[in-house]
Amino acid sequence: MSDLGTADESVGVIHSIVRQAAPHAAVIDLCHEIDPGDTRTAALMLARSVPHLAPGVVLASVGRRLDRPAIAISVGDGQSMLVGPDNGVLAAAVAAVGGADIAVRIEAADCGEPQSVLHPARDVLAPAAGRLAAGAPIEALGAPIDPSLLLPSLVAVPRVEDDGSVTAEVLSVTRWGTVQLNVDRETLAALGDLLVMEWTAGASASQPATANSQSVRLAPAGSTDTGSLALCDDPFGLLELTIAGGSAAHLGFAVGTEVRLRPTV
């Protein structure tokens, strides 16, 4: 998983480095279209994915430079290893699978030829992942570190306000036009089935922000075809804003937009 994109050779080079170290390895591309440096989206994506990934080595590269140490983490009693920078991308995923067994700081000198400018994925992370895939013990990559000191993932959580309303945040706007929020059904249970949704959209250097308000229905559990603007269950146990047969994206939501949800009365 990376923010490298697929328009140049970078991802292919990563594949090649891993396969040279571990010719038997099957390499699965999770996603390479994360916005450059977007560690929060990467952390969320990885945390949602790890319960479903085959045991093995997970390489997560987000960021052009190694501003934070490169690390490797053993989880699940050694069933899987997570390799990436200690910039918040890995911590939520580690928590999602029950915590770390061992963590080490990867020594770049052990993982490739010295470069005047290190390419994190090519020069440090991929060689380390390849060595692990080939059977090297995690301790061979570098000195141990305390897993409790990993930089935490900045995954937003909803807030219950003093007046009982709930402030959620947009996690993503999917290609199908649904708007995924970071709130679950239980958090909204006390507000009733018909809610008022308030948000601000459109702010930019050339355009002022616009305050918006609209009624939205909390659809019954398991319902997908609501016929109107509704909050429905998504595949990850959270809620998404959807319109049956249409797209909710036109309402002006962007990743990070705060959405206030309150009762109609």
Stockholm file with secondary structure:
# STOCKHOLM 1.0

chainA/1-265         MSDLGTADESVGVIHSIVRQAAPHAAVIDLCHEIDPGDTRTAALMLARSVPHLAPGVVLASVGRRLDRPAIAISVGDGQSMLVGPDNGVLAAAVAAVGGADIAVRIEAADCGEPQSVLHPARDVLAPAAGRLAAGAPIEALGAPIDPSLLLPSLVAVPRVEDDGSVTAEVLSVTRWGTVQLNVDRETLAALGDLLVMEWTAGASASQPATANSQSVRLAPAGSTDTGSLALCDDPFGLLELTIAGGSAAHLGFAVGTEVRLRPTV
#=GR chainA/1-265 SS CBSCCSSSSHHHHHHHHHHHHCTTCCCCCCCSCSCTTCHHHHHHHHHHHGGGSCSSEEECBCSSSCSSCEEEEEETTTTEEEEEESSSTTHHHHHHTTCEEEEEECCGGGSSCCCSSCCIIIIIIHHHHHHHHTTCCGGGGSCBCCGGGSCCCCCCCCEECTTSCEEEEEEEECTTSCEEESCCHHHHGGGCSEEEEEEEECCSSSSCCEEEEEEEEECCTTCCCCSSEEEEECTTSSEEEEETTSCSGGGCCCTTCEEEEEECC
#=GC SS_cons         CBSCCSSSSHHHHHHHHHHHHCTTCCCCCCCSCSCTTCHHHHHHHHHHHGGGSCSSEEECBCSSSCSSCEEEEEETTTTEEEEEESSSTTHHHHHHTTCEEEEEECCGGGSSCCCSSCCIIIIIIHHHHHHHHTTCCGGGGSCBCCGGGSCCCCCCCCEECTTSCEEEEEEEECTTSCEEESCCHHHHGGGCSEEEEEEEECCSSSSCCEEEEEEEEECCTTCCCCSSEEEEECTTSSEEEEETTSCSGGGCCCTTCEEEEEECC
//
